[in-house]
Amino acid sequence: ELTVAFIPGGSSAEDIVPFAFMLLILLVRPRGLFGAEGLFD
């Protein structure tokens, strides 16, 4: 598992994938993530 080498503390890939996916959604669709368009307007 090459991913583990880049994660401080040796966390498993299963721990970082959901976080990375959530972060990607935040960057692409910050409002869509909460299911409420205009939540931050």
C-alpha positions as CSV (number, residue, x, y, z in Angstrom):
1,E,0.0,0.0,0.0
2,L,1.9,3.0,-1.3
3,T,-0.6,5.4,0.2
4,V,0.4,4.6,3.7
5,A,3.9,5.9,3.1
6,F,2.6,9.4,2.5
7,I,0.3,9.6,5.6
8,P,1.7,10.7,8.9
9,G,1.2,8.1,11.6
10,G,0.8,5.3,9.1
11,S,-2.9,5.6,8.8
12,S,-4.6,3.1,6.5
13,A,-5.9,4.1,3.0
14,E,-9.4,3.3,4.2
15,D,-9.2,6.2,6.7
16,I,-7.9,8.8,4.2
17,V,-10.1,8.0,1.1
18,P,-13.4,9.2,2.6
19,F,-11.8,12.4,3.8
20,A,-10.1,13.1,0.5
21,F,-13.4,12.5,-1.3
22,M,-15.2,14.8,1.1
23,L,-12.5,17.5,0.5
24,L,-12.9,17.1,-3.2
25,I,-16.6,17.7,-3.0
26,L,-16.0,20.8,-0.8
27,L,-13.7,22.2,-3.4
28,V,-16.0,21.4,-6.4
29,R,-19.5,21.9,-4.9
30,P,-19.2,23.7,-1.5
31,R,-23.0,24.2,-1.3
32,G,-24.2,21.0,-2.9
33,L,-22.5,18.9,-0.2
34,F,-25.1,20.1,2.3
35,G,-28.1,19.6,0.0
36,A,-29.0,23.3,0.4
37,E,-28.2,25.6,-2.5
38,G,-27.7,29.1,-1.1
39,L,-26.8,27.9,2.4
40,F,-23.8,30.2,2.4
41,D,-25.4,33.0,0.4
